Amino acid sequence: MASLTIAEVNKLDSEEFLEVFGNVVENCKLAAAAVWSHRPFRGVDHLNQTIAEFLDALPQKGKEGVLRCHPDLAGRLAQAGQLTAESTQEQRSAGLDSLSQDELSTLTHLNQQYKVKFGFPFVICARLNKKDAILSGLTERVKHSAEEETLAGVEEVKKICRLRVADIVTSEAKL
Ligand SMILES: NC(=O)N[C@H]1NC(=O)NC1=O
C-alpha cells in the first residue's frame, strides 16, 4: 500500500486524495471528500482528528448511515469474497475466515439479532479483536440501547480508520 509523508498527503488534489483515502472509512468516500478541505494537515494525528470530528459532527441518522456502510463480519459479502481489500484483511486477521460451523452460526445469528434491533450492523475493529472477543463483544453489545450502540460503533469506525490511515501515511519524514 502507498506510503506517503504528510507533506505528500498535503499536496494531493481532491481526486488523488479520494483515490488514496476514499475507503479509510469503509465505503464512505464522503468522509475523505469532506476532510480534504481541512488541509494542510500538521501530521497523521491531525488527519485522524479531522476524520473523527467529521464523524462526531454527523447527526444520529448520519452516524447510523456510516455504520450501515460496513459489511457484516463473516457475513454474506465475506462468504462471497466480495469484501473490500481492507475489510478482507481485517476479518482474516481476527480469524473470521476460519470459524467453525458452530462459531459461524452463532455469529450469524447474533449479527442478525443486532441488525433487527438497531437497524445497522454490528461494527468492531477486527484488527484489535480476535474472534472470541468479537463474539463476546457482540453478545454484550446487543443488549445495549440504540444510542449507546451508535456511539460505540462510531468509536470502532475511528479505530478501523486510524489503522487504515497508518497503513497509508508514514509517521516520520522520509530521509
Ligand atoms: N462489521 C464490521 O465491524 N466490519 C468491519 N470491522 C473491521 O475491522 N473491518 C470491517 O469491515
PDBQT file of the ligand as one rigid body, heavy atoms in Angstrom, charges set to zero:
ROOT
HETATM    1  N1  LIG A 201     -18.925  -5.065  10.706  1.00  0.00    +0.000 N 
HETATM    2  C1  LIG A 201     -17.666  -4.675  10.930  1.00  0.00    +0.000 C 
HETATM    3  O1  LIG A 201     -17.232  -4.453  12.053  1.00  0.00    +0.000 OA
HETATM    4  N2  LIG A 201     -16.874  -4.549   9.846  1.00  0.00    +0.000 N 
HETATM    5  C2  LIG A 201     -15.560  -4.145   9.901  1.00  0.00    +0.000 C 
HETATM    6  N3  LIG A 201     -14.719  -4.217  11.019  1.00  0.00    +0.000 N 
HETATM    7  C3  LIG A 201     -13.450  -4.135  10.572  1.00  0.00    +0.000 C 
HETATM    8  O2  LIG A 201     -12.440  -4.142  11.263  1.00  0.00    +0.000 OA
HETATM    9  N4  LIG A 201     -13.446  -4.060   9.211  1.00  0.00    +0.000 N 
HETATM   10  C4  LIG A 201     -14.718  -4.103   8.746  1.00  0.00    +0.000 C 
HETATM   11  O3  LIG A 201     -15.126  -4.078   7.593  1.00  0.00    +0.000 OA
ENDROOT
TORSDOF 0
